Amino acid sequence: FRSVSFLGKRIDKEHEFVASTDIWFRPVQFCNGPDGALYVIDMYREVIEHPASLPPRIKKHLDLTSGRDRGRIYRIVPDGFEQPRRLLPGDASTTQLVAMLEHANGWHRTTASRLLIERQDKAAIEQLKQLVSQSKSPVGRVHALHVLAGFEQLASDVVLSAMDDPHPRVREHATMLASRFAAEDLGLLEKLVSMVRDEDTRVRFQTALSLGELTEKSVATALAELLRRDGADPWIRAAVLCSCARNVESLVDILQSDADWAKSETGQSALKELQTIEQRKEEDAGEALESPRSRTLVTQFTEPVHNPAKKNDVIERYQQALRVEASAERGAAIFKKTCIACHDKDRDMGGVGPSVASYRHRGAEF
């Protein structure tokens, strides 16, 4: 790791992991398979460039569909590979699926997680709780936590215990899940606030994100502590800035009272960013949108869907937004103020998100 991000290094210098002398070879995706092998998807096209990037005088000589019937999948295995004997998750019982959450192969763990949530067999609940507390596998404990959440059977005491797990990745995921309960459980809130002092950087990063869901006074104090400790780390600083909107005034007051930190290079830069957020919040309050459609969208699209079985119910409630009057003018104003930082409506500007130029042809329901 480098901070909370990953740093990749080449294993074989001056070599590609996979290469071909066939100029139509277009590897576009790879994934881990049920046998532990690496599967590579080859789009296999003569022309890979987007038609819009080709001059007409060149494009007229090309068949842009050439190769569309020749895509292929390669399996990459180690020397001496033998197909392992295995129980596939689709044929497994609930008890076997729970045990599979500890499997050495990530494909089995993720597939078992999906199937357990899809089946919604309540017999798994107690087994999952035992896995969280007793499994020797950190990834098994993490999967058990999230599957319990998928059953909507994750209790605050289970999360609280997992936040003291000896493995930092389990603490990270428990901290992620803690925001569901912290507003009603003072003990869990106190524990979540204390996680800003965790020895692991990624746990502190996740704590900053989880605290953004809460408005209690202790949240601003915790974010201030985290910013003073890790304000020079761009990832943690970004997480604090994303989470401080509900507590930004208190956060600025706390940080400004620390004169030495406020005068530092990190402090001056962070306070400037926080004051910008504070100013925008005041402007937003003065320009509150009165559109029924806007209020409906804000309400509906901030609701998390933790249980896939309830997805259709949530989607049905979203449809209410389509039954009220729309306004292109208000939409343009909202887009310019909020969306354009990441999305450009006409062309790809290299932002965080893709261009939305084609959305106008897909209808309101899309």
C-alpha positions, 0 to 999 in steps of 0.5 A: 500500500501507499497510504490507502491506495495501491501501488502496482509493480512489474514482476517481469521487467521489460515484459508483458504478462500476456502478449500476442503477435496477432494484431487483432488480439484485444484483451479487455478484461480478466478475472479469477475462475472457479478453478483458481485459473486466470481467465482473459477476455479477448474482444478480438477485433480488427479495429478497436478505435471508436468510429468518432476518432477515425477520419472519414477518408480512412474509415470508408476503407475499414469494416468496423465490425470485422472480428465481432464473431471471433471473441474468445476467452483464454485460461492461464494456468501454472505449469503442471496444472491439474483441474481440482476436484471441487464442490460448486456453490450452486450445488452446495447446501446453506451450511456448505455455502457458509463454510465456503466463505472461508475458501482460499479462492476468492471466486468461491467466496464471492459466489457463496456470498451472492447465493446465500443472499439470494436464497435468504435461508434463515438457517444461515443466520446463526452460522454466519454469526459464529463465523464472524466470531470464530473463523480463523480467516479474516476474509471469511469474517468480512464476508460473514459480516456483509452476508448478515447485512444482506439478510438485514440481520446484522446486529449492532453488537456483532459490528461492535465486536468486529470493530475490535478484531485483531485484523485491520481489514475486518475492523475496516469493514466493521467500521463501514457497516457501523454507520447503520447503527451509530445514530441510535446506538450511543455505545457504537457511536462512541466506538466509531468515533474512537476509530480515528485513533486506529493504528491502520491508515485504511481503518482511519480512512473508512472511519472518516467516511462513516462519520459523514452519515452522522450529525452528533457533536462528537463527530466534528471533534473526531474529524478534527482529530483525524485531520490534524493527524492525517491532514497531509494524506490526500486520501484521508483529507478527501474523506474528511472533506466529503464527510464534514458537510453536516458538521463543517461549522463546528469542525472549522471552529475546533481547528481554528482554536488550534493556533499552531496547526491552523498556521501550518501549511497543511492547516491553512490549506485544509481550512481554506477548503473547509471554508469553501464548503461552509460557504457553499452550504450557506449558498445552497441553503439560500437557494433551496430548490422548491421543485417537487421533482427535485425533492422527490429525487433527493429523497428517493436516490439517497435510500440504500438498498441493502437487500437485493430482494427489496430492490424492485420495491425501491425502484417502484418508489423511484417511479414517483419522480417521473409523475411530476412536472419536469423543468429543463431550466432547473435541470440545467442549473442543477447540472451546472452547479453539481454534476459538471465537475465530474460529467460533461454533457457534450463530450468526454472532458477527462473527468471522474465520470463519463460523458452523459451526451447519449442519455438524452436519447434514453428516456426519463425512466433510464 
